[in-house]
Structures are given as structure tokens and as C-alpha cells.
Amino acid sequence: MNIFRILGDVSHLLAIIILLLKILKSKSCAGISGKSQILFALVFTTRYLDLFTSFISVYNTVMKVIFLICAYVTVYMIYVRFRKTFDSENDSFRLEFLLVPVTGLSFLENHSFTPLEILWTFSIYLESVAILPQLFMISKTGEAETITTHYLFFLGLYRALYIANWVWRYYTENFYDQIAVVSGVVQTIFYCDFFYLYVTK
């Protein structure tokens, strides 16, 4: 643990809380991509299967459980509780364009060919592209609510802080995870694209 990872986790959690509060306060899912939220729920589900196999720390376990609960509550809000406010017409990104190559890549490029490791790798690759349906929706409609942009800002900040975390760990622990780093950089580039869209739209 280091300050960059802790701040990254806080930023990630803050992004999710902002999104949930937005939905609850406005009783609306307008401007939110349900498809991106499904992908994030899938990311956390496949990444945190180690909750059943290994214990790292109380902090680690609590954060994993919170992220899982928040992800599924968000999906429930969009597709069940406030489904009438969900803009399915503009949330039209084809998920198979992400899921098929990510699944194939996770079988081809992983740390070890075991079910848990392949699913963890799948979650890393999927997280790097999970925001694309949301960005596609913003580019399609040409608008984004202030709360939605705050959510995306803190997600982007989380990724940037995790890059700093990896740099710190490389220099202090000589630790380097190529799969996580490359995927994280790709994801951060997509968030930079969001900031470009935000300024131009």
C-alpha cells in the first residue's frame, strides 16, 4: 500500500458514490450508460473471485465487497427501479465488440493458464474498455450532465493515480505487472478522450 493506491481507491469509490447519489437524488438514469455499468459489474465479479480463496487484509476485503455491492445496486437502479428514465435508444454500443476480443485476449495473454487467473486477466482487459459505451453515448447525444462528468473525472483520476502507484512500486519494490500497466494506460487514454469530448461538446 502507498499513498497513490489509497488515493486511487478513494477516487474510484467517490466516482461510484457520485453516480449512485445522482441516480437516487434525481430518480433518473438519464445520461448514464447501463451497458458500461453492466461491464463494470462483470469486471468486479471476475476480479474479486479471490474473496473466496484468499485473505489479504481487512481493507482489501471491505473495498472489494463495497465495489461489488455498488456495481450491482447501480445496475439494479438503471434496469429495474428507474428503468423508465433509462435512455436505451442512445445506449446502443454493441457489447460483443468488446467482450469477444477481451475474452480471446485473456486466454492468449495471462500470467498462468488457470481459471481464476484467466478471469482476473479478463477483468483487467475489460476494465480498460468498459467506459467505451458511456463515451459512445456522450458522443452520440452531444451532451453530458455535470454529475456524469464528475463521475467520469474521478474514474479518470483513479486510473491516473494507479499509474503513479505502479511507477512507485516499480522503483520501491521492483514490482511490474505488464498486463495491468498496459491495460491501465489504455484506459487512461480513453478518459483523456472523454475530457476532449467534454471540452468540444
Salt bridges, closest charged atoms under 4 A:
ASP50 OD1 - LYS64 NZ 2.93
GLU96 OE2 - ARG94 NE 2.50
GLU127 OE1 - ARG47 NH2 2.79
GLU127 OE1 - ARG159 NH1 3.45
GLU145 OE1 - LYS22 NZ 3.59
GLU173 OE1 - ARG169 NE 3.21
ASP177 OD1 - HIS111 NE2 2.99
